[in-house]
Amino acid sequence: MRDSPGAREDTGVERCADVDLEGLLGAARDALGDFGRAQVGAEPELFLRAERRLAVEHDAATGTSVLNAGESLLATAKVGRDEGLGHAAMPVCEAQDLRRVLALAAEPWRRLSKGPAARASAAQGTERGDIPSGSVAPRHDASSRASSHATTAAPPGTSAEVSAPAADSHGASRNAAPRAGDVSALGASSRESSRPEEAAEAGGAASPNAREAVPAGVANRVRDDASRDAAVSLAEVSSPRGPPLLRPTDFAERAARAVREVVPAGVVVQAAVLTQVASWCALVHDGRARRLDASSREDFFVRVETARGAVVDALSSAPALLDAGLPALRARLTEAVAALNGPAGAVDPSLPVVLCPAVAAPLVAGLAWLLRGDVVAATPALARAVGRKVFPSVLTVEDDPAHSGGTRARAMDDEGHPVSLLRLVDAGRLMGFLHASVTAARLGSAPNGRGLRAPGELPSPEALNLHIVPRGDALPADYTELVARVETFTTMARPGTVSLVAAGWEVRGGERIRRLAPVELDLSVLETFRALRGVGADLTFFPTADGCGTPSLHFPPLLGR
């Protein structure tokens, strides 16, 4: 198999956060079987995510490093579908936590499903003690709290949430690329939230006593509606069996060496962080347990100081490939430092503009956000434009999970759908959108393998390696070339508009003649791409722009508007 960034691996170990993952899958199938028999029509599912993380923050001024390592295991439960659904998440320390998280998800689902009659029936069932079957009371013992080795992005306690499919704005506001914040155009959902005090105490990372909580053999005896002693099929629970092992050898020294190799001489390093992450996820529903992915990656982020602001850049790849990307990162930082240090003049607003990849990347991330199914569902005009030529012929947009330069690779999404290359814009013609199951259903489309989850959340549409396909179009003789982006708090304070501060050079006759002071750009994503005149050949992917990739982009004058 080709060694691509984040590629699936079959060599991960079966334990994470002191829990046997093979046993946990069997326990999850048991818990769903019991729950489904007690709650007819609930359509429950469990999503399990295990993660190992190793991070080192290097202080270039002192030459010292701080190393952090940890493991986490999180379960997310979903109950219900049409009338409304319940959703809850909590860290897993033992098999009983799976029943706890299902019970939490069931509470809001019952409030929304089928009105007062269903709630009355649910109340009667609770009095009989059969809703949900096999559930347990929240724990209050010390083992439920976070242990010293857990460093997880999961909530410290538990949460239960509800969203009505007819008004699901949750996905767009949670992960709107690029960090757009809440998308007010999507409206409000009927989602409820409850955070029981007892449930908060039940949450926590792996406890020291969890090793015996899930016996290794439990996966061999599971239950479904057909048989209470059915074996888990290898076809249903296929490899990989756990998150790959990390590679901590000389990790701190590698971070220090990366700083030395990428930062130009004399430039102040404000922050440098090298991270290894190995993750594994599995989906259990309909009596089946499916391992979806096991992957590992390394990320290297660096922030440097210039006379006119900070510049942030990064690399993300499979661990064995990160070092190969360091020369390109150094070239970008050298270009940025040269543009932001030294005498500079004002821009000529009459000149066309070329955005080099580091400046164009947030604009492409804004386009990825615009092509998400949850955003499109709230934009009827865009949904009706499929098949029409919306953009100039020079624009082709693809999302390719197998791209050799990309930062993320998956075989399946977090809903179990296979992923493949998507051509979203073909020579200016709008071809389709990024979909999770819920957005595909709302727009009458098929899921296309882009239903991905943030920790503890429900799936929402998200790109993997979305990029503009390079062309190598010729540049004009005279133009404004913006090569460096100054770090700002956000690039999309308003939905659909990207805000940038960028600097570069004035080019005359193909030669740089003077440095330009940083300028502010507020660009409507849709209107800016409609004005696109040319696309370069220098495709680059950026972890700092949600993993999106772009070559240099040529536009008409943008700075005098």
C-alpha positions as CSV (number, residue, x, y, z in Angstrom):
1,M,0.0,0.0,0.0
2,R,1.2,3.5,-0.8
3,D,2.5,5.4,2.2
4,S,0.3,8.5,2.0
5,P,-0.3,11.0,4.7
6,G,-2.6,9.5,7.4
7,A,-2.8,6.2,5.5
8,R,-4.5,3.3,7.2
9,E,-2.3,0.9,9.1
10,D,-3.0,-2.6,10.3
11,T,-0.2,-2.7,12.9
12,G,-1.8,-0.9,15.8
13,V,-2.1,-2.5,19.3
14,E,-5.4,-3.5,20.7
15,R,-5.3,-1.5,24.0
16,C,-5.7,2.2,24.5
17,A,-6.3,4.2,27.7
18,D,-5.9,0.8,29.6
19,V,-9.0,-0.7,27.8
20,D,-9.0,-3.7,25.5
21,L,-10.6,-2.4,22.3
22,E,-11.5,-5.8,21.0
23,G,-13.4,-6.5,24.2
24,L,-15.0,-3.0,24.1
25,L,-16.5,-3.7,20.6
26,G,-18.1,-6.8,21.9
27,A,-19.4,-5.0,25.0
28,A,-20.8,-2.3,22.7
29,R,-22.7,-4.8,20.6
30,D,-24.1,-6.3,23.8
31,A,-25.2,-2.9,25.1
32,L,-26.9,-1.9,21.8
33,G,-28.7,-5.3,21.6
34,D,-30.1,-4.9,25.2
35,F,-31.0,-1.2,24.5
36,G,-32.7,-1.9,21.2
37,R,-34.9,-4.6,22.7
38,A,-36.1,-2.3,25.5
39,Q,-36.5,0.8,23.2
40,V,-38.3,-0.3,20.0
41,G,-37.6,2.1,17.2
42,A,-34.7,3.8,18.9
43,E,-32.2,2.8,16.2
44,P,-29.2,3.3,18.6
45,E,-25.6,3.5,17.5
46,L,-22.3,3.8,19.3
47,F,-19.2,5.5,17.8
48,L,-15.9,4.8,19.5
49,R,-12.7,6.8,19.1
50,A,-9.3,5.9,20.6
51,E,-6.4,8.2,20.4
52,R,-2.7,8.3,21.4
53,R,-1.0,11.7,21.4
54,L,2.6,12.8,21.9
55,A,3.5,16.5,21.8
56,V,6.6,18.5,22.4
57,E,6.8,22.3,22.6
58,H,10.2,23.6,21.8
59,D,11.6,26.9,23.3
60,A,14.1,28.1,20.8
61,A,15.3,30.9,23.1
62,T,16.4,28.5,25.8
63,G,16.8,25.3,23.8
64,T,14.5,23.4,26.1
65,S,11.5,21.3,25.4
66,V,8.3,20.3,27.2
67,L,7.0,16.8,26.4
68,N,3.4,15.7,26.9
69,A,1.9,12.2,26.2
70,G,-1.5,10.6,26.8
71,E,-4.2,8.3,25.6
72,S,-8.0,8.8,25.4
73,L,-11.1,6.7,24.6
74,L,-14.4,8.4,23.9
75,A,-17.9,6.9,23.2
76,T,-20.6,8.9,21.4
77,A,-24.1,7.5,21.4
78,K,-27.0,8.4,19.0
79,V,-30.6,7.4,19.6
80,G,-33.5,8.0,17.2
81,R,-33.9,9.5,13.8
82,D,-36.9,11.2,12.2
83,E,-38.8,13.1,14.9
84,G,-35.6,14.1,16.7
85,L,-32.5,12.4,18.0
86,G,-30.7,12.1,21.2
87,H,-26.9,12.4,21.4
88,A,-24.5,12.0,24.2
89,A,-20.7,11.5,24.7
90,M,-18.4,10.6,27.5
91,P,-14.9,9.2,28.1
92,V,-14.8,5.4,28.5
93,C,-13.1,3.7,31.5
94,E,-15.1,0.4,31.5
95,A,-17.7,-1.5,29.6
96,Q,-20.6,-0.1,31.7
97,D,-19.8,3.4,30.4
98,L,-21.4,2.3,27.1
99,R,-24.7,1.7,28.8
100,R,-24.4,5.0,30.6
101,V,-23.9,7.0,27.5
102,L,-26.8,5.3,25.8
103,A,-29.0,6.1,28.8
104,L,-28.0,9.8,28.5
105,A,-28.7,9.9,24.8
106,A,-32.1,8.3,25.4
107,E,-33.4,11.0,27.8
108,P,-33.6,13.9,25.3
109,W,-34.7,11.5,22.5
110,R,-37.8,10.5,24.5
111,R,-38.6,14.2,25.0
112,L,-38.8,14.8,21.3
113,S,-40.1,11.6,19.9
114,K,-43.8,11.1,19.3
115,G,-45.0,13.8,21.7
116,P,-46.8,13.5,25.1
117,A,-48.0,9.9,24.5
118,A,-44.5,8.6,24.0
119,R,-43.3,10.5,27.1
120,A,-46.0,9.0,29.2
121,S,-45.2,5.5,27.9
122,A,-41.5,6.2,28.6
123,A,-42.3,7.3,32.2
124,Q,-44.3,4.1,32.8
125,G,-41.4,2.0,31.4
126,T,-39.0,3.8,33.7
127,E,-41.2,2.9,36.7
128,R,-40.9,-0.8,35.6
129,G,-37.2,-0.5,35.3
130,D,-36.9,-1.5,31.7
131,I,-35.8,1.7,30.0
132,P,-33.0,1.2,29.1
133,S,-32.5,-2.4,29.8
134,G,-29.1,-3.0,31.4
135,S,-28.4,0.6,32.2
136,V,-26.5,1.5,35.3
137,A,-26.5,4.4,37.7
138,P,-23.8,7.0,37.2
139,R,-20.6,6.2,39.1
140,H,-19.4,8.3,42.0
141,D,-16.2,6.5,42.7
142,A,-12.7,7.9,42.3
143,S,-12.0,5.8,39.3
144,S,-14.5,7.8,37.2
145,R,-12.3,10.9,37.3
146,A,-9.5,11.6,34.9
147,S,-6.2,9.8,35.4
148,S,-2.9,11.5,35.2
149,H,-2.0,10.1,31.7
150,A,-5.2,11.2,29.9
151,T,-4.8,14.2,27.6
152,T,-7.9,14.2,25.6
153,A,-10.0,16.8,23.7
154,A,-13.1,15.0,25.0
155,P,-15.4,16.9,27.4
156,P,-14.3,16.4,31.1
157,G,-17.8,15.2,32.0
158,T,-20.7,14.1,29.9
159,S,-23.2,15.8,27.7
160,A,-26.5,14.9,26.1
161,E,-27.8,16.8,23.1
162,V,-30.8,16.6,20.8
163,S,-31.1,17.9,17.2
164,A,-34.1,17.8,15.0
165,P,-33.1,16.7,11.4
166,A,-35.3,19.3,9.8
167,A,-33.3,22.1,11.4
168,D,-29.8,20.7,11.9
169,S,-27.5,23.8,12.0
170,H,-25.2,22.0,14.4
171,G,-22.6,20.7,11.8
172,A,-22.2,24.0,10.1
173,S,-21.6,26.0,13.2
174,R,-19.3,23.4,14.8
175,N,-16.7,22.8,12.1
176,A,-17.3,25.6,9.6
177,A,-14.2,25.9,7.5
178,P,-12.3,28.0,8.1
179,R,-13.4,28.4,11.7
180,A,-16.3,30.6,10.7
181,G,-18.1,30.4,14.0
182,D,-21.9,30.1,14.1
183,V,-23.6,30.3,10.7
184,S,-26.6,32.4,11.5
185,A,-28.1,31.8,8.0
186,L,-28.7,28.2,8.9
187,G,-31.2,29.1,11.6
188,A,-31.8,27.6,15.1
189,S,-32.2,23.9,15.7
190,S,-34.6,22.3,18.2
191,R,-31.6,20.8,20.0
192,E,-31.9,20.4,23.8
193,S,-29.0,20.0,26.1
194,S,-28.8,18.5,29.5
195,R,-25.8,18.0,31.8
196,P,-26.8,16.0,34.8
197,E,-24.6,16.6,37.8
198,E,-24.3,12.8,38.3
199,A,-23.4,12.3,34.7
200,A,-20.6,14.8,34.9
201,E,-19.1,12.8,37.7
202,A,-19.4,9.7,35.6
203,G,-17.1,11.2,32.9
204,G,-13.4,10.8,33.0
205,A,-10.4,9.3,31.2
206,A,-9.1,5.8,31.7
207,S,-8.7,4.7,35.3
208,P,-5.9,2.5,36.5
209,N,-8.4,-0.2,37.3
210,A,-10.0,-0.3,33.9
211,R,-7.7,-3.1,32.6
212,E,-9.9,-5.7,34.2
213,A,-13.1,-3.9,33.4
214,V,-13.4,-5.2,29.9
215,P,-12.2,-8.8,29.7
216,A,-10.3,-9.6,26.5
217,G,-12.6,-12.5,25.6
218,V,-15.9,-10.6,25.7
219,A,-15.7,-9.9,22.0
220,N,-16.2,-13.6,21.3
221,R,-19.7,-13.6,22.8
222,V,-22.1,-10.9,21.8
223,R,-25.8,-10.4,21.4
224,D,-28.1,-9.3,18.7
225,D,-31.8,-9.5,18.1
226,A,-31.4,-12.9,16.4
227,S,-29.3,-14.6,19.0
228,R,-28.0,-13.6,22.4
229,D,-24.8,-15.6,21.9
230,A,-23.8,-14.8,18.3
231,A,-20.1,-14.5,17.5
232,V,-18.6,-11.3,16.0
233,S,-17.8,-12.0,12.4
234,L,-14.3,-11.1,11.2
235,A,-16.0,-9.5,8.2
236,E,-18.0,-7.3,10.5
237,V,-15.0,-6.4,12.8
238,S,-12.1,-6.3,10.4
239,S,-8.6,-4.9,10.9
240,P,-7.2,-2.5,12.0
241,R,-7.5,-3.5,15.7
242,G,-6.3,-0.3,17.4
243,P,-4.5,3.0,17.0
244,P,-0.9,2.6,15.7
245,L,1.9,2.9,18.1
246,L,3.6,6.2,18.4
247,R,7.3,6.8,17.5
248,P,8.7,8.8,20.5
249,T,12.4,8.1,19.8
250,D,14.4,11.3,19.9
251,F,11.1,13.3,19.7
252,A,12.3,16.4,21.5
253,E,15.5,16.4,19.4
254,R,13.5,16.1,16.2
255,A,11.4,19.2,17.2
256,A,14.6,21.2,17.9
257,R,16.1,20.1,14.5
258,A,12.9,21.0,12.7
259,V,13.2,24.5,14.1
260,R,16.8,24.8,13.1
261,E,16.0,23.6,9.5
262,V,13.0,25.8,8.8
263,V,13.5,29.1,10.5
264,P,15.7,31.6,8.7
265,A,18.8,32.9,10.6
266,G,18.1,35.8,12.9
267,V,14.3,35.3,13.0
268,V,12.6,35.0,16.4
269,V,10.6,31.9,17.0
270,Q,7.5,32.6,19.1
271,A,6.3,29.0,19.3
272,A,7.1,25.6,17.8
273,V,5.2,22.4,18.4
274,L,5.7,18.9,17.1
275,T,2.8,16.5,17.6
276,Q,2.3,12.8,16.8
277,V,-1.3,11.5,16.9
278,A,-2.5,8.0,16.3
279,S,-6.3,7.4,16.2
280,W,-8.7,4.5,15.7
281,C,-12.5,4.6,15.3
282,A,-15.3,2.1,15.1
283,L,-19.0,2.2,14.5
284,V,-21.5,-0.2,16.1
285,H,-25.1,-0.3,14.9
286,D,-27.6,-2.7,13.4
287,G,-26.0,-5.6,15.2
288,R,-22.6,-5.0,13.5
289,A,-19.3,-3.7,14.7
290,R,-17.1,-2.0,12.1
291,R,-13.6,-0.7,12.5
292,L,-13.5,2.3,10.2
293,D,-10.0,3.7,10.4
294,A,-6.6,3.5,12.1
295,S,-4.1,6.2,11.1
296,S,-1.2,8.2,12.4
297,R,0.2,11.6,11.5
298,E,2.8,14.2,12.6
299,D,2.1,17.9,12.7
300,F,4.7,20.6,13.0
301,F,3.5,24.2,13.7
302,V,5.7,27.2,13.9
303,R,5.1,30.8,14.6
304,V,7.8,33.4,13.8
305,E,8.0,37.1,14.5
306,T,8.5,39.8,11.8
307,A,8.5,43.6,11.9
308,R,4.9,43.7,10.8
309,G,3.3,40.8,12.7
310,A,3.5,37.1,13.3
311,V,3.5,34.4,10.6
312,V,2.2,30.9,11.3
313,D,2.8,27.9,9.0
314,A,2.7,24.1,9.4
315,L,3.3,20.7,7.9
316,S,1.2,17.6,8.4
317,S,2.0,14.1,7.0
318,A,2.6,10.5,7.9
319,P,5.4,10.4,10.5
320,A,8.0,8.9,8.1
321,L,7.4,11.7,5.6
322,L,7.4,14.9,7.7
323,D,11.1,15.6,7.4
324,A,10.8,15.6,3.6
325,G,8.5,18.6,3.8
326,L,10.9,20.8,5.9
327,P,12.7,22.5,2.9
328,A,9.4,23.7,1.4
329,L,8.3,25.1,4.8
330,R,11.6,26.9,5.1
331,A,11.2,28.4,1.7
332,R,7.7,29.7,2.6
333,L,8.9,31.2,5.9
334,T,11.9,32.8,4.1
335,E,9.6,34.4,1.6
336,A,7.2,35.7,4.3
337,V,10.0,37.2,6.4
338,A,11.5,38.9,3.3
339,A,8.1,40.5,2.5
340,L,7.4,41.7,6.0
341,N,10.8,43.1,7.0
342,G,12.2,46.3,5.5
343,P,10.9,49.5,3.9
344,A,7.5,49.2,2.2
345,G,5.1,51.3,0.2
346,A,1.4,51.4,-0.6
347,V,-0.2,49.2,-3.2
348,D,-1.3,50.4,-6.6
349,P,-5.1,49.5,-6.5
350,S,-5.3,49.5,-10.3
351,L,-3.1,46.4,-10.7
352,P,-4.4,42.8,-10.9
353,V,-3.6,40.7,-7.9
354,V,-1.9,37.3,-7.6
355,L,-2.4,35.5,-4.3
356,C,0.4,33.0,-3.7
357,P,-0.6,29.7,-2.0
358,A,0.0,30.8,1.6
359,V,-2.4,33.8,1.1
360,A,-4.9,32.1,-1.1
361,A,-5.3,29.1,1.3
362,P,-7.9,30.7,3.6
363,L,-10.0,31.7,0.6
364,V,-10.0,28.1,-0.6
365,A,-11.0,26.9,2.9
366,G,-13.9,29.4,2.7
367,L,-14.9,27.7,-0.6
368,A,-14.8,24.3,1.1
369,W,-17.1,25.7,3.8
370,L,-19.5,27.0,1.0
371,L,-19.6,23.6,-0.6
372,R,-20.7,21.8,2.6
373,G,-24.1,20.2,2.5
374,D,-25.3,21.8,5.7
375,V,-24.4,25.3,4.4
376,V,-25.9,24.6,1.0
377,A,-29.2,23.4,2.6
378,A,-29.6,26.9,3.9
379,T,-28.7,28.5,0.6
380,P,-31.4,27.3,-1.9
381,A,-30.0,29.3,-4.8
382,L,-26.7,27.5,-4.5
383,A,-28.4,24.1,-4.2
384,R,-30.4,24.8,-7.5
385,A,-27.2,25.7,-9.3
386,V,-25.9,22.2,-9.6
387,G,-25.0,21.4,-13.2
388,R,-24.7,25.1,-14.1
389,K,-21.6,27.1,-14.9
390,V,-21.2,29.2,-11.7
391,F,-17.5,30.0,-12.0
392,P,-14.9,30.7,-14.7
393,S,-13.6,27.8,-16.8
394,V,-10.2,28.0,-15.1
395,L,-11.7,26.8,-11.8
396,T,-11.8,23.0,-11.0
397,V,-12.2,21.9,-7.4
398,E,-11.6,18.3,-6.2
399,D,-11.5,16.6,-2.8
400,D,-9.2,13.7,-3.1
401,P,-8.5,11.5,0.0
402,A,-5.6,9.8,-1.8
403,H,-3.8,12.9,-3.0
404,S,0.0,12.5,-2.4
405,G,0.3,16.1,-1.1
406,G,-2.7,16.0,1.1
407,T,-2.9,16.0,4.9
408,R,-5.7,13.5,5.5
409,A,-6.4,10.0,4.0
410,R,-9.3,7.8,4.8
411,A,-10.8,4.6,3.3
412,M,-14.2,5.2,5.0
413,D,-15.9,8.2,6.7
414,D,-17.2,8.1,10.3
415,E,-20.6,6.8,9.1
416,G,-19.1,3.8,7.3
417,H,-19.4,5.1,3.8
418,P,-16.5,4.6,1.4
419,V,-14.6,7.7,0.3
420,S,-13.4,8.5,-3.2
421,L,-12.3,11.4,-5.2
422,L,-15.1,14.1,-5.6
423,R,-15.0,16.6,-8.4
424,L,-17.1,19.5,-6.9
425,V,-16.5,22.1,-9.6
426,D,-15.5,21.0,-13.2
427,A,-14.2,23.8,-15.4
428,G,-16.5,26.3,-13.6
429,R,-19.5,24.0,-13.6
430,L,-20.9,23.2,-10.1
431,M,-21.1,19.4,-9.8
432,G,-22.1,18.7,-6.2
433,F,-21.4,19.1,-2.5
434,L,-19.7,17.5,0.5
435,H,-22.3,15.3,2.3
436,A,-22.9,13.5,5.5
437,S,-26.0,11.2,5.5
438,V,-28.3,13.8,7.1
439,T,-27.4,16.6,4.5
440,A,-27.6,14.2,1.6
441,A,-31.1,13.2,2.7
442,R,-32.2,16.8,3.0
443,L,-30.9,17.6,-0.5
444,G,-32.0,14.4,-2.2
445,S,-28.5,13.2,-2.8
446,A,-26.5,10.1,-1.9
447,P,-23.9,10.2,0.9
448,N,-20.4,10.6,-0.6
449,G,-18.1,9.7,2.3
450,R,-17.6,13.0,3.9
451,G,-19.5,12.5,7.2
452,L,-16.8,13.2,9.7
453,R,-16.9,13.8,13.4
454,A,-15.3,16.1,15.9
455,P,-14.7,14.4,19.2
456,G,-18.1,13.7,20.9
457,E,-20.1,15.1,18.0
458,L,-22.5,13.8,15.4
459,P,-21.2,13.5,11.8
460,S,-21.2,16.6,9.6
461,P,-19.9,17.3,6.1
462,E,-16.2,18.0,6.0
463,A,-13.5,17.9,3.2
464,L,-10.5,15.7,3.4
465,N,-8.0,17.2,0.9
466,L,-10.0,19.7,-1.0
467,H,-8.0,21.7,-3.5
468,I,-8.0,23.8,-6.6
469,V,-6.6,21.7,-9.5
470,P,-3.4,23.4,-10.8
471,R,-3.2,24.6,-14.4
472,G,-0.1,26.7,-14.9
473,D,-1.8,29.7,-16.5
474,A,0.5,32.6,-17.6
475,L,0.7,35.7,-15.3
476,P,0.3,39.3,-16.5
477,A,3.5,41.4,-16.8
478,D,2.4,43.8,-14.1
479,Y,0.6,42.8,-10.9
480,T,0.5,43.0,-7.1
481,E,1.9,39.7,-5.7
482,L,0.8,38.9,-2.1
483,V,3.1,36.2,-0.7
484,A,2.8,36.5,3.1
485,R,-0.2,36.4,5.5
486,V,0.0,38.1,8.9
487,E,-1.7,36.0,11.6
488,T,-5.1,37.3,12.7
489,F,-7.7,36.1,15.2
490,T,-10.1,34.7,12.5
491,T,-10.3,34.6,8.7
492,M,-14.1,34.3,8.5
493,A,-15.7,36.6,11.0
494,R,-18.8,36.8,8.8
495,P,-20.1,33.7,7.0
496,G,-19.1,33.7,3.4
497,T,-16.5,36.5,3.7
498,V,-12.8,35.9,4.2
499,S,-10.7,38.6,5.9
500,L,-6.9,38.6,5.4
501,V,-3.9,40.8,6.2
502,A,-1.3,40.2,3.5
503,A,2.0,41.7,2.2
504,G,4.1,41.2,-0.8
505,W,5.6,42.9,-3.8
506,E,4.8,45.1,-6.8
507,V,5.8,43.4,-10.0
508,R,6.5,45.2,-13.2
509,G,7.6,43.5,-16.4
510,G,7.8,40.2,-14.5
511,E,10.3,41.6,-11.9
512,R,9.7,42.6,-8.3
513,I,10.4,46.3,-8.0
514,R,9.3,47.3,-4.5
515,R,8.0,45.8,-1.2
516,L,4.4,46.4,-0.3
517,A,3.1,47.1,3.2
518,P,0.4,44.8,4.6
519,V,-3.1,45.4,3.2
520,E,-6.5,44.3,4.5
521,L,-8.7,42.2,2.3
522,D,-12.4,41.4,2.9
523,L,-13.3,39.0,0.2
524,S,-16.7,37.5,-0.6
525,V,-15.9,33.8,-1.3
526,L,-18.5,33.4,-4.0
527,E,-17.9,36.7,-5.8
528,T,-14.1,36.5,-5.6
529,F,-14.0,33.1,-7.2
530,R,-16.4,34.2,-9.9
531,A,-13.8,36.8,-10.9
532,L,-10.9,34.3,-11.0
533,R,-8.7,34.8,-14.1
534,G,-6.0,32.2,-13.8
535,V,-4.6,29.3,-11.7
536,G,-0.9,28.5,-11.2
537,A,1.0,25.2,-11.0
538,D,2.4,25.5,-7.5
539,L,-0.2,23.5,-5.6
540,T,0.4,23.5,-1.8
541,F,-1.7,22.0,1.1
542,F,-2.0,23.9,4.4
543,P,-2.9,22.4,7.8
544,T,-3.5,26.0,8.9
545,A,-6.3,26.3,6.4
546,D,-8.2,23.1,7.3
547,G,-5.9,21.0,5.1
548,C,-7.0,22.7,1.9
549,G,-4.7,23.1,-1.0
550,T,-4.2,25.7,-3.7
551,P,-1.8,27.0,-6.3
552,S,-1.3,30.7,-6.9
553,L,-4.5,32.5,-8.0
554,H,-4.8,35.4,-10.4
555,F,-7.6,37.9,-9.9
556,P,-8.5,41.3,-11.3
557,P,-7.8,44.4,-9.1
558,L,-9.2,43.6,-5.6
559,L,-7.6,46.3,-3.5
560,G,-9.5,49.3,-4.6
561,R,-13.0,48.0,-4.0
